[in-house]
């Protein structure tokens, strides 16, 4: 296994911090939990936002489209210079880190990460929690 190149993602670090055994089951053994209904809906909302930012429309007839439409005021208008689903790879102290940034707006410059939640006040990041968030720190 030493010959393999390991690329570490924010989700790997979060999983390790939660439970090293769960990390091993998922990233070594390849065992995945089935996605929850909330995770499936979140993925559909993410796809709607991605399609919109790439110059498409949102399907407001679908539940995912209705949710995605509520975020449009927070996003830039679609345009050529936006980077949507941009892979970022960097090395730090011999470890390769990898992630996918949902949106990079070079005009800011601003990095966006789409999240859905049934209770954003409870689960959303605040200024205080953002400074310790693994994904935010990696993308910064």
C-alpha positions, 0 to 999 in steps of 0.5 A: 500500500505504500506505493499508492498515492494518498489524496486527503479530502476534507470529508476524509479528515472530518470522518477521521476526526469523528471516528478513525474506525469509520474512516477505515471502513469507508476509505480502506475497506470501501464500505459506504453507508447508504445515502439518507433522503436528506443527502439525496435531496442535497445532491439534487439541489447541488446539481440544480445550482451547478446547472444554473451557474453553467448557464442553464435554468433551474427546474422549479417544478421539482423539490430540489429546484424550488430549494435551489431557487431560494439561493439565487440571490446569494450567487453571482449571475452565470457568466464565462469566468466562473469556475464551477465544480473546480478541482483543487489539489495542493501539497502540504508537508508531503501530503496531497490534499484534494477537493472540489470547490462548488464555485469560484468567482474571480471577481471577489475573489469568492469561494462558494460551497453549496449546503442544504439543511432543514435547520440552517440556524442550528447546523449552518456555519457561523463566523466562530465555527467557520474558522475551525471548519476543515473544508473551509480551511482547506479551500482558503 
